[in-house]
Amino acid sequence: MTKINELGIFEKPVNHVLVNEYTAGQGIMPHTDGPAFHRIVTTLTIGSHCLLDMYNPVDLQVLYIFTLIEKHNIRYIDMGNL
């Protein structure tokens, strides 16, 4: 991390470095990073192209209500009334 910090790219010192290696077609599932990764996440891809799909965070309250309804086999939910 010292060498990365010495580059002077980031305003604050880097607190975490994660190195992953994937073969073609591999990757990670959608997820939300914890507070250690807030506010800046940087991705560096070497030797190939990379596709990143970014999503808006899921409203966990709506997801929880939807899950409860799904458990009772109700197929329709009016999201406007939540």
Backbone torsions as a table, in degrees:
resi	resn	phi	psi	omega
1	MET	NA	-27.3	-179.9
2	THR	-59.2	-45.7	-179.0
3	LYS	-64.3	-38.1	177.8
4	ILE	-65.3	-44.7	178.9
5	ASN	-62.7	-35.5	-179.7
6	GLU	-67.2	-18.9	177.5
7	LEU	-67.1	-23.2	178.8
8	GLY	72.1	22.6	-178.3
9	ILE	-75.8	-37.9	-173.4
10	PHE	-103.9	148.3	180.0
11	GLU	-65.7	-41.7	179.5
12	LYS	-112.1	158.1	179.3
13	PRO	-61.5	144.1	176.2
14	VAL	-67.1	136.3	-179.8
15	ASN	-111.2	-0.8	-176.3
16	HIS	-162.2	137.6	173.4
17	VAL	-131.5	128.7	179.5
18	LEU	-125.5	126.9	179.5
19	VAL	-114.5	123.2	176.9
20	ASN	-122.6	150.0	174.4
21	GLU	-125.9	127.7	-178.9
22	TYR	-126.2	145.9	170.9
23	THR	-88.8	170.6	-178.4
24	ALA	-54.3	131.9	178.6
25	GLY	86.7	-7.9	178.4
26	GLN	-91.7	168.2	177.3
27	GLY	168.9	-162.9	179.9
28	ILE	-116.2	153.5	179.7
29	MET	-74.5	156.9	175.7
30	PRO	-55.5	139.6	-178.2
31	HIS	-158.7	169.1	173.9
32	THR	-113.4	126.4	178.2
33	ASP	-75.0	149.9	180.0
34	GLY	-76.3	-178.0	-175.0
35	PRO	-64.2	-21.0	178.3
36	ALA	-64.2	-22.2	-177.5
37	PHE	-97.8	-2.6	-177.2
38	HIS	-77.2	133.0	15.9
39	ARG	-110.7	-21.6	-173.8
40	ILE	-116.0	130.6	170.9
41	VAL	-123.8	130.2	-178.9
42	THR	-118.5	135.6	178.9
43	THR	-119.2	132.4	176.7
44	LEU	-122.2	123.4	179.9
45	THR	-112.5	128.3	-177.3
46	ILE	-122.0	129.8	171.7
47	GLY	88.9	-3.3	-179.7
48	SER	-165.1	177.3	175.5
49	HIS	-89.5	167.3	-177.3
50	CYS	-145.3	137.3	175.0
51	LEU	-111.7	126.7	176.5
52	LEU	-117.3	124.7	174.0
53	ASP	-102.6	117.9	179.2
54	MET	-104.0	136.3	-177.9
55	TYR	-124.4	153.6	169.9
56	ASN	-70.4	146.1	179.2
57	PRO	-59.3	145.1	177.5
58	VAL	-79.5	136.2	174.5
59	ASP	-73.8	107.2	-173.9
60	LEU	-63.3	-30.1	178.8
61	GLN	-66.6	-45.3	177.9
62	VAL	-64.5	-41.9	178.8
63	LEU	-61.3	-41.4	179.3
64	TYR	-63.9	-45.3	179.1
65	ILE	-63.0	-43.3	179.2
66	PHE	-61.5	-41.4	178.9
67	THR	-63.0	-43.1	177.9
68	LEU	-60.6	-42.8	-179.7
69	ILE	-66.9	-42.2	179.2
70	GLU	-60.3	-36.0	179.4
71	LYS	-64.1	-23.0	179.1
72	HIS	-99.1	14.5	176.1
73	ASN	60.2	27.8	172.7
74	ILE	-85.7	125.1	-172.6
75	ARG	-91.7	-14.0	-176.0
76	TYR	-121.7	134.6	174.9
77	ILE	-134.5	129.5	177.8
78	ASP	-89.8	98.8	-175.7
79	MET	-63.4	-20.9	-179.7
80	GLY	-70.9	-18.3	-178.7
81	ASN	-97.1	4.3	-178.9
82	LEU	-85.8	NA	NA
